[in-house]
Amino acid sequence: MNPRLPSKLFYGGDYNPEQWPESVWLDDVRLMRETGVNIISLGIFSWSKLQPAEKRFDFGWLDRVMDLLGDHDISVCLATATASPPPWLSLRYPEVLPVTADGVVLQVGSRQQYSPSSRVYKKFASALVRRLAQRYRRHPALASWHINNEYACHLQECHGDDSTRAFRTWLRLRYKTLAALNQAWGTAFWSQGYGRWEEIFTPRRAPYHCNPTQCLDFKRFTNDAFLSLYRMEAAILRAATPHIPITTNFMGFFKPLDYRSWAREVDYIAWDSYPDPVDEVAARHAGAVGHDLMRSLKPDRPFVLMEQATSAVNWRPFNLPKRPGLMRLGSLQTVARGGDGVMFFQWRASQAGAEKFHSAFLQHIPPEQSRVFAEVKALGAELQQLTPVAGSLVRNRVAIAFDWHAWWAVELESKPGRIDYAAWAQRLHRWFYDRNIGVDFVHPGAALTGYDLILTPALYLLSAGDATNLTAFVARGGTLLATYFSGIVDENEHIVLGGYPALLRAALGLWVEEWAPYPDGQTNGVRFTRDRTKYTCDQWCDLLHLEGAEALATYTGDFFAGRPAITRHSHRKGTAYYLGTRLNAAGLDALLARVIKDANVQPLLSAPAGVEVTVRESVSERFLFLLNHTDGAARIPLGRWRGTNLLTRQPAARTITLAPLDVAVIRLDN
Ligand code: GAL
């Protein structure tokens, strides 16, 4: 069993004491205590401070910070400092620098300027990690390891020599023979047949479309290259401190990394969330859907929100502050959706550097003059009251099948139309979110027991095994909603022949002959056969043939007017719906209301619009979270629920009235 964090709610953030004179450190730690901070991420960007030259190390300052934090009972999530190599490294060994698809070498002066396949980088990074592990393995403040930082955030691929060599090695392991590679890549097309491994390169800038399987494999390889860096560090740390949990910070819907492959390697999920407060409604959903995706990666352990902003960020063209109450609401949303940690970038706002306009616990003014500080201090106290929630989990009956390989494949060039894979999944999620029906994200090949309803938005790439898994889910009595452009290609990005989506035909009771992808602004309509209601649709229209399914709605326009657009099919004990187009909000509402009825899925509570409701549960307890995201008071009848509000310490009334942006967390009576 991998080590766990202790069961409590973590509160804190990134701490970069190396940017400040030692004279402020004691003040920092005193104020951390005052704020209720109990954990700090330390040393994330400290490599050049820890190793100012190739053969010179300086751990003295870090020893002093670690001791100071330990003496004040503040735990440390100690970073391995490998995210930003020091300038001396690339001066001496220029081959560590990453190269773009155009052959441009990315230089020092920012961060993350290393190739994930650089042998020199690996050598120096692992040597540093070894020293850190040896030095701090028995330090009482050490609570967790924080490997690197946001892998691939800025540097998402590399085409340098080390990368090219590593790509070939990766391909040899995957395909064994060139014949197998040529078959998988379909190189009979355009005279691309490879006769020697040396002829193969990463997909550099080329005259026209890149071989899609080569591009897809390069994305897989790049994921694995970054993951192997993580593994390299984790192995060193694991050997030195088998009892200390290890993680790295994920970034939610981040396309370059298949976080499902990473989730197996981390001891707990940590992620960074920065929704733009310019649109508060979109931001609260962005937070929720990110939490749901990240939680689903390791559903049996609470996650930690490793970074968010106390107020404004610095990296958008316009960086709005979070108005009073929003930071608290977003933080409690994290806990509501399964988080046991609420952390921020960063403790003390920088005075210099590219992030000096990024908010922090401590802004550029004395704390007693700071609105933000008053809010983070109040939040720290509230989180302590929520301690009983720690360790409890979120359980849902609806899931969206979401796969990074399908994401990579469907967004490669030369497709019939443009599909924004994550946006389509998020749009479906939003319908459930707005109705307080909890949703997980699962791999299509996962064990789907426990779920009543699975959705597959544009699950373009689907292996035969995963298609069988989805079909078996329906056969056992589950409800499936597949949408357009699902089940079109196999793992090699080859069309599965025999009428799309060939492997789901039996479950869906239909096949697709053609599709009409629409440019932005072009629309069609659908009319439901039962009540003749009409809705607009756009982006994509599948032209279907029924073979057992019934048409629930037909198109109203284009040359295929009158032909089925939305269908329902009984397959063994279950039901499979098919949505051949992208419906507007009202149309989606009409369809999904019917789908959840079939699946026997209901909202947790009937709450006014803008009130978010979730439940966390442990073996013996249940906690009901109510979050009022609106600017008006919200009245929420609790129905059958009874319990005590952990934030007010009062018994919950039968109808709860929440002030604007207020939250109730009710420990339910058994
Ligand atoms: C994150 C990063 C932090 C900081 C923050 C600013 O992506 O991990 O180091 O840059 O953004 O919002």
Boltz pocket constraint, residues with backbone or C-beta under 6 A from the ligand:
constraints:
  - pocket:
      binder: B
      contacts: [[A, 149], [A, 150], [A, 153], [A, 272], [A, 274], [A, 307], [A, 313], [A, 314], [A, 345], [A, 355], [A, 358]]
      max_distance: 6.0
